[in-house]
Amino acid sequence: MSRIEVILIPKGTKASGAIPTDHVKNLDWKIRNAELICKLPDETTNEVLKRLNTLLS
């Protein structure tokens, strides 16, 4: 996958895996009945937002 599509979730959090930043439909977590399980480090959150901004602009 390209660098813009996936961000790995850092070790040491309750979440694991990757964030598919090209799946914009996942932004509406209320409709998807998703639950917050942890907050990610600011660095990870900022990188996700940066990539989403690239895809949406």
C-alpha positions as CSV (number, residue, x, y, z in Angstrom):
1,M,0.0,0.0,0.0
2,S,1.2,3.5,-0.6
3,R,2.2,5.8,2.2
4,I,-1.0,7.9,1.9
5,E,-3.3,4.9,2.6
6,V,-2.2,3.4,5.9
7,I,-0.8,4.5,9.2
8,L,0.3,1.9,11.7
9,I,-1.1,2.3,15.2
10,P,1.8,2.7,17.6
11,K,2.6,0.0,20.1
12,G,1.7,0.7,23.7
13,T,-1.9,1.7,23.0
14,K,-5.1,-0.4,23.5
15,A,-5.7,-0.4,19.8
16,S,-3.6,-2.4,17.3
17,G,-3.4,-2.6,13.5
18,A,-3.5,0.2,11.0
19,I,-5.6,3.2,10.1
20,P,-6.8,3.1,6.5
21,T,-6.8,6.8,5.7
22,D,-8.3,6.3,2.3
23,H,-11.5,5.0,3.8
24,V,-13.2,8.3,4.4
25,K,-16.5,6.6,5.2
26,N,-15.0,5.5,8.5
27,L,-15.1,9.2,9.7
28,D,-18.7,8.8,10.6
29,W,-18.1,6.6,13.6
30,K,-21.5,7.3,15.2
31,I,-23.4,5.8,12.3
32,R,-21.0,2.9,12.3
33,N,-21.7,2.3,16.0
34,A,-18.0,2.5,16.7
35,E,-16.7,3.0,20.2
36,L,-13.7,4.9,21.4
37,I,-11.2,2.5,22.9
38,C,-8.2,4.8,23.3
39,K,-6.7,8.0,22.2
40,L,-3.7,7.9,20.0
41,P,-0.6,10.0,20.4
42,D,-0.9,13.5,18.9
43,E,1.8,12.7,16.3
44,T,-0.3,9.8,14.9
45,T,-3.5,11.8,15.0
46,N,-1.9,14.7,13.2
47,E,-0.5,12.4,10.5
48,V,-3.9,10.9,9.9
49,L,-5.5,14.4,9.6
50,K,-2.7,15.5,7.2
51,R,-3.3,12.5,4.9
52,L,-7.1,12.9,5.0
53,N,-6.7,16.6,4.1
54,T,-4.6,15.6,1.1
55,L,-7.3,13.2,-0.1
56,L,-10.1,15.6,0.5
57,S,-8.6,18.7,-1.0
